[in-house]
Amino acid sequence: MGDIKTTDRNPVLAAMELFWAEGAEVASYNDIVSATGLSRKALYQRWPDKDALIYETLQLYYGQLRKYALAPLSRGGYRGLVAFWDTFENAARRPAWRGCYLFRTASGPMRSRQFVGAMLERYADEFYADMAAQIAKGQADGEIAAAINPESAALLAFALAGMISVIGASAGYTDRVAVHFEAARASCGV
């Protein structure tokens, strides 16, 4: 198969990649036209304003987070937690890693948009629940120390994941990012 042309690609995916790399707040309509291969008229017909497109890109990204980033937790307990942090850290080590698109968007000028905050809250709630459940399972299996509070550990893990993403978006995988991964693993008892 040959290379996929921009015009043949999913315009939401192309816009997401642009926003992720450049920041949704700084991407101009000319940038969006170039990235998606759509005309300005087609963009305005599908998304009456830039926020509508940003919302759709965040929806797409959120689905990918659930499908790929949190999927390793489904292995259950200690193994699931190790798989989650290994998957996350391996992604962060890639030279082109840009952090988490959701965290990046929520930590920049777009944070004032209600839909951005709502998406981050939704992700946080699911992350906490999944993480706490797997810590509790690891404790029940005798593989994670009983002294760890699963809910507190899940909150700390989310905060550290956010810091990893924000630092990684600007600096890549650094010693500081590595220390945050160590702390995140330790917070979960792995």
Sequence and secondary structure as in RCSB ss.txt:
>XXXX:A:sequence
MGDIKTTDRNPVLAAMELFWAEGAEVASYNDIVSATGLSRKALYQRWPDKDALIYETLQLYYGQLRKYALAPLSR
GGYRGLVAFWDTFENAARRPAWRGCYLFRTASGPMRSRQFVGAMLERYADEFYADMAAQIAKGQADGEIAAAINP
ESAALLAFALAGMISVIGASAGYTDRVAVHFEAARASCGV
>XXXX:A:secstr
     GGGS HHHHHHHHHHHH TTT  HHHHHHHH   HHHHHHH SSHHHHHHHHHHHHHHHIIIIISGGGGG
 HHHHHHHHHHHHHHHHTSTT    HHHHHHTSGGGGSHHHHHHHHHHHHHHHHHHHHHHHHHHHTTSS TTS H
HHHHHHHHHHHHHHHHHHHHH S HHHHHHHHHHHHHTT 
